[in-house]
Amino acid sequence: MKKIFPIVLSLGLLTSVSFSTVDSANAAVKTYKNCTELNKAYKGGVARASNVKNKGGKTYYKPYVSKALYDANKKMDRDKDLIACER
């Protein structure tokens, strides 16, 4: 009985830590109503990957790179260059 208690306790702690990190990652992703709101938080817009190139030419600001944030706001990428609301 004394050997089982520490094992059960450590398994409980491990599972609670892993679930809390998943919840905090999902909570960070926000969906914006329009590009004006998104650009207040991210001036250069949001890119899906760091190696994405802008189709429209030169931009003033470098986009923030986040696959999850881009996927949540994909509807705002009108030119389909994998950068939403670039400026």
C-alpha positions in Angstrom: 0.0 0.0 0.0 2.8 2.4 0.8 4.5 1.8 -2.6 1.3 2.3 -4.6 0.4 5.7 -3.1 3.4 7.6 -4.4 3.0 6.1 -7.9 -0.7 7.1 -8.1 0.1 10.5 -6.8 2.9 11.1 -9.4 0.7 9.9 -12.2 -2.0 12.3 -11.1 0.4 15.2 -11.1 1.8 14.3 -14.5 -1.7 14.2 -16.1 -2.8 17.4 -14.5 0.3 19.2 -15.8 -0.1 17.9 -19.4 -3.8 18.9 -19.5 -3.1 22.4 -18.2 -0.5 23.1 -20.9 -3.0 22.1 -23.6 -5.7 24.4 -22.2 -3.4 27.4 -22.0 -2.2 26.9 -25.6 -5.8 26.8 -26.9 -6.8 29.8 -24.8 -4.1 31.9 -26.5 -5.7 31.6 -30.0 -8.2 34.5 -30.6 -10.5 35.0 -33.6 -10.8 38.7 -34.7 -13.8 40.3 -36.3 -11.8 42.2 -39.0 -8.3 43.2 -40.0 -8.4 46.5 -38.1 -8.8 44.6 -34.8 -6.1 42.0 -35.7 -3.7 44.8 -36.8 -4.0 46.5 -33.4 -2.5 43.4 -31.8 -0.2 42.3 -34.7 0.8 45.3 -36.9 2.2 43.1 -39.7 -0.6 40.6 -39.7 -0.3 36.9 -39.0 1.6 34.5 -41.2 1.1 30.7 -41.1 4.8 29.9 -41.4 8.1 31.8 -41.2 9.1 31.0 -44.8 5.9 32.5 -46.4 6.4 35.3 -49.0 3.9 38.2 -49.5 2.3 38.2 -53.0 1.4 41.8 -52.9 4.9 43.2 -52.7 6.7 45.2 -50.0 5.1 45.4 -46.5 5.9 47.9 -43.8 5.8 45.5 -40.9 7.0 41.9 -40.4 4.1 39.5 -39.8 3.7 37.5 -36.6 4.2 33.8 -37.2 1.6 31.4 -35.7 -0.1 28.5 -37.4 -2.9 28.3 -34.8 -3.6 32.1 -34.9 -3.5 32.1 -38.7 -5.9 29.1 -38.9 -8.3 30.8 -36.5 -8.3 34.0 -38.7 -7.9 32.4 -42.1 -11.0 34.1 -43.5 -9.1 37.4 -43.5 -6.4 36.3 -45.9 -8.1 37.5 -49.1 -5.1 37.0 -51.5 -4.4 33.5 -50.1 -0.7 34.1 -49.6 -0.8 32.6 -46.1 -0.5 36.0 -44.4 -3.7 37.4 -43.0 -4.1 41.2 -42.8 -0.6 42.1 -43.9 0.4 45.7 -43.9 
